[in-house]
Amino acid sequence: MRMNLLEVDAVTKRFGGLTAVSRFSLTVDAGDIVGLIGPNGAGKTTVFHLLSGFYAPSEGAIRFKGASVVGAKPHAICRRGLARTFQIVQPFVNLSALENVMVGAFNRTGDVKAARQCALEVLDFVGLGARRDVLARELTLSDRKRLEMARGLATRPELLLLDEVMSGLNPTEIEEIIGLIRRIHAQGVSLLIIEHVMRAIMALSQRIVVLHHGEKIAEGRPADVARDPTVVEAYLGEEA
């Protein structure tokens, strides 16, 4: 029997008179790869902020592994097993790749030796083992994206939220990140992915959720969503 990792029930987020997300509901089960798509400004990153504790919902419920996370601090939610990346990568630029990933590992351990060993393993896994001593500011964009994912993985998540980890990359780099995401999933990590690279999100996702003006307008298998006239008009048509 599959377990509901994440349950989002009729969540709304208002900023003054602006409703950024309206009555949004979603479930992510253990083993899922779910894509979250929509035009710029649709509310996707706001959803990630809500799930990870950076924002509190104005209304609605968010449960992770059966327990409410509404009001919990981001680090506490991360310790429960829900980690995220950020659309604009912001590594500690004057720290090495290894030191950056150790920061993530410290979410699970206070032991420096254990954090270092965890970080080394994760860096090897994402393909940055040879660059572990390079300062983050000297890494390429592609490597900084991998570093962002590595920091999340070092927290040992059960659910990882990926926010546009392929933006700005060339086709070869995109294919490499697709392969990395598949390897992450094969390790038993469930995934919720925001992405504008449509061929990638269609190839990776088992299910796709579409946001438009803060509201869910479609949800289903990638092929079905791609044929949905409402989605084509709201989002896919923009890309044509």
C-alpha positions, 0 to 999 in steps of 0.5 A, spaced: 500 500 500 502 506 498 503 512 503 501 519 502 507 523 503 504 530 502 497 532 503 495 539 501 488 540 502 484 547 499 490 551 501 490 559 499 495 564 500 493 571 500 498 577 500 494 583 502 488 584 497 492 579 492 491 571 492 497 568 490 494 561 491 487 559 491 484 553 494 490 548 492 490 541 493 495 536 492 497 529 494 504 526 493 505 519 495 511 515 496 515 513 490 511 519 486 514 524 481 509 529 480 510 535 475 508 542 477 507 547 471 504 553 469 506 560 466 510 565 470 506 568 476 502 562 476 504 561 483 508 555 483 514 557 487 509 560 492 506 553 493 513 551 494 514 556 500 508 554 503 510 546 503 517 548 506 515 553 511 517 559 508 510 562 508 504 560 512 497 559 508 492 563 509 487 557 509 487 550 508 491 544 511 498 541 509 500 534 512 507 531 511 507 524 513 500 524 516 502 530 521 501 538 520 506 542 518 503 549 518 506 553 522 513 549 523 519 552 521 523 550 514 529 547 518 524 543 522 520 541 516 526 539 512 528 535 518 522 531 518 524 529 511 522 534 506 527 538 502 527 543 497 532 547 492 531 554 490 530 557 483 535 562 483 541 558 486 544 562 492 550 557 495 555 560 500 560 563 494 566 563 499 565 556 501 567 550 497 562 545 494 564 540 500 563 545 505 556 547 502 554 540 502 556 539 509 551 545 511 545 541 508 548 534 512 548 538 519 541 538 518 541 531 520 548 531 525 552 535 529 558 531 528 563 534 523 566 527 521 559 524 519 557 531 515 563 531 511 562 523 509 555 524 508 557 530 503 563 527 500 558 521 498 552 526 495 558 530 491 560 523 488 553 522 487 551 528 483 557 528 479 561 533 483 566 529 487 572 532 483 570 539 484 569 538 492 574 543 493 572 548 488 569 555 491 562 555 489 563 562 486 568 558 481 563 553 479 559 553 472 551 554 472 550 547 471 555 545 477 551 550 481 545 547 480 548 540 482 550 543 488 543 546 490 541 539 489 546 536 493 545 540 499 538 538 499 540 531 498 545 531 504 539 532 508 536 525 507 529 527 504 524 523 503 520 528 498 525 533 494 522 539 491 526 541 485 525 548 483 527 549 475 533 546 476 534 546 469 533 553 467 539 556 463 542 550 461 544 547 454 541 541 451 546 536 453 546 539 461 539 538 461 539 531 459 545 530 464 540 533 470 534 528 467 539 522 468 541 525 475 533 526 477 532 519 475 538 516 479 535 520 485 528 517 484 531 510 484 534 511 491 527 512 494 526 519 494 519 522 491 519 528 487 515 534 486 518 538 480 517 545 477 520 546 471 519 550 464 523 545 460 517 541 457 520 535 454 524 534 461 517 535 465 513 530 460 519 525 460 520 525 468 513 526 471 508 520 472 503 525 473 502 533 472 499 538 476 497 545 472 497 552 476 494 558 472 493 564 476 494 561 483 488 555 481 489 548 479 486 547 472 488 540 470 491 534 473 493 527 470 498 523 466 503 527 462 500 525 455 493 527 457 495 534 460 498 536 454 492 535 450 487 538 455 485 545 451 485 549 457 492 547 459 494 549 451 491 555 452 493 557 458 501 555 458 503 550 452 500 555 447 505 560 450 511 556 448 509 554 441 
